[in-house]
């Protein structure tokens, strides 16, 4: 994953608007998913795009979050709740309000962790995906030039 040139301390990162943290966390999550899909070795760009769309959608994140929530630290839970409860300027077209709010909370946690340089913690949280789950999302036939 890409490295930042400067990390923030926990206080600085915690003072950022949770919707802004979610904006960054969305990119972190999307990149992580896309990287794993491509490295699974099977499929074409269109297959990966469809699979990524399912996994990074608010509905997909909300379902995945069921496995992650019990593992959050006290500070991460606080960030999650701030993101979940924050007033958002946009609404989801394909997810319920609850799913959208939960996914925003999760993205806020990822954005926060990214800003403080906690890459290993991001990996631990996202490791709740299993390899079969990611590989099963893309086509099973490898690219043939």
C-alpha positions as CSV (number, residue, x, y, z in Angstrom):
1,X,0.0,0.0,0.0
2,X,1.2,3.6,-0.6
3,X,3.1,5.3,2.2
4,X,2.4,8.8,3.4
5,X,5.2,11.3,3.6
6,X,4.1,12.4,7.1
7,X,1.9,10.7,9.6
8,X,-0.2,12.5,12.2
9,X,-0.3,11.8,15.9
10,X,-3.5,10.3,17.4
11,X,-4.7,13.7,18.7
12,X,-4.2,15.4,15.4
13,X,-5.9,12.6,13.4
14,X,-8.7,12.4,16.0
15,X,-9.5,16.1,15.5
16,X,-10.3,15.6,11.8
17,X,-13.9,15.6,10.8
18,X,-15.1,11.9,10.7
19,X,-16.6,12.4,7.3
20,X,-13.1,13.5,6.0
21,X,-11.6,10.5,7.7
22,X,-14.1,8.3,5.9
23,X,-13.2,10.0,2.6
24,X,-9.6,8.8,3.1
25,X,-10.7,5.5,4.5
26,X,-12.8,4.7,1.5
27,X,-9.7,5.1,-0.7
28,X,-7.6,2.9,1.7
29,X,-10.3,0.2,1.7
30,X,-10.8,0.3,-2.1
31,X,-7.1,0.1,-2.8
32,X,-6.7,-2.8,-0.4
33,X,-9.6,-4.7,-2.0
34,X,-8.4,-4.0,-5.6
35,X,-4.9,-5.0,-4.8
36,X,-6.1,-8.4,-3.3
37,X,-8.4,-9.0,-6.3
38,X,-5.7,-8.4,-8.9
39,X,-3.1,-10.5,-6.9
40,X,-5.6,-13.4,-6.8
41,X,-4.5,-13.9,-10.4
42,X,-7.9,-14.6,-12.0
43,X,-10.1,-12.4,-14.1
44,X,-10.2,-9.5,-16.4
45,X,-10.5,-5.8,-15.5
46,X,-14.3,-5.9,-15.9
47,X,-14.5,-8.9,-13.5
48,X,-12.3,-7.1,-10.9
49,X,-14.4,-3.9,-11.3
50,X,-17.7,-5.8,-10.6
51,X,-16.1,-7.7,-7.7
52,X,-14.6,-4.5,-6.1
53,X,-17.9,-2.8,-6.5
54,X,-19.7,-5.5,-4.5
55,X,-17.1,-5.6,-1.8
56,X,-16.6,-1.8,-1.3
57,X,-20.3,-0.9,-1.5
58,X,-21.9,0.3,1.7
59,X,-23.9,-2.9,1.7
60,X,-20.8,-5.0,1.3
61,X,-18.9,-3.1,3.9
62,X,-21.7,-3.3,6.4
63,X,-21.8,-7.1,6.1
64,X,-18.0,-7.4,6.5
65,X,-18.2,-5.0,9.5
66,X,-20.1,-7.7,11.5
67,X,-16.8,-9.6,11.7
68,X,-14.7,-6.6,12.4
69,X,-16.7,-4.7,15.0
70,X,-15.9,-7.0,17.9
71,X,-12.2,-6.6,17.3
72,X,-12.1,-2.8,17.4
73,X,-10.2,-1.1,20.2
74,X,-11.8,1.4,22.4
75,X,-10.3,4.3,20.4
76,X,-11.3,2.7,17.1
77,X,-14.9,2.2,18.4
78,X,-15.0,5.9,19.3
79,X,-13.9,6.9,15.8
80,X,-16.4,4.4,14.3
81,X,-19.3,5.9,16.3
82,X,-18.2,9.4,15.3
83,X,-18.2,8.4,11.7
84,X,-21.4,6.5,11.9
85,X,-23.3,9.3,13.6
86,X,-21.8,12.2,11.6
87,X,-24.1,14.3,9.4
88,X,-23.4,13.4,5.8
89,X,-24.0,15.5,2.7
90,X,-24.8,12.5,0.5
91,X,-27.1,9.5,0.6
92,X,-26.6,6.0,-0.7
93,X,-28.6,4.9,-3.7
94,X,-28.3,1.2,-3.1
95,X,-28.0,0.7,0.7
96,X,-30.2,1.4,3.7
97,X,-29.4,4.4,5.9
98,X,-28.1,2.1,8.6
99,X,-25.8,0.3,6.2
100,X,-24.5,3.6,4.8
101,X,-23.9,5.0,8.3
102,X,-22.1,1.9,9.4
103,X,-19.9,1.9,6.3
104,X,-19.0,5.5,6.9
105,X,-18.0,4.7,10.5
106,X,-15.8,1.8,9.2
107,X,-14.2,4.0,6.6
108,X,-13.5,6.7,9.3
109,X,-11.6,4.1,11.3
110,X,-9.5,3.1,8.3
111,X,-8.8,6.8,7.5
112,X,-7.8,7.4,11.0
113,X,-5.5,4.4,11.2
114,X,-3.9,5.4,7.8
115,X,-3.2,8.9,9.0
116,X,-1.5,7.7,12.2
117,X,0.6,5.2,10.2
118,X,-1.0,2.1,11.7
119,X,-0.6,0.0,8.5
120,X,-0.3,-3.3,10.5
121,X,-3.5,-2.6,12.3
122,X,-5.3,-2.0,9.0
123,X,-4.0,-5.3,7.8
124,X,-5.2,-7.0,10.9
125,X,-8.7,-5.6,10.5
126,X,-8.9,-6.3,6.8
127,X,-7.5,-9.8,7.3
128,X,-11.0,-10.8,8.4
129,X,-11.5,-11.3,4.6
130,X,-10.4,-14.8,3.7
131,X,-8.6,-15.7,0.5
132,X,-11.4,-17.8,-0.8
133,X,-13.9,-14.9,-0.3
134,X,-11.7,-12.6,-2.4
135,X,-10.8,-15.1,-5.0
136,X,-14.4,-16.2,-5.4
137,X,-15.4,-12.6,-6.4
138,X,-13.4,-12.5,-9.6
139,X,-13.6,-14.8,-12.6
140,X,-12.0,-18.2,-12.2
141,X,-10.2,-18.2,-15.5
142,X,-6.8,-16.4,-15.7
143,X,-6.1,-13.8,-18.3
144,X,-4.7,-15.2,-21.6
145,X,-2.7,-12.8,-23.7
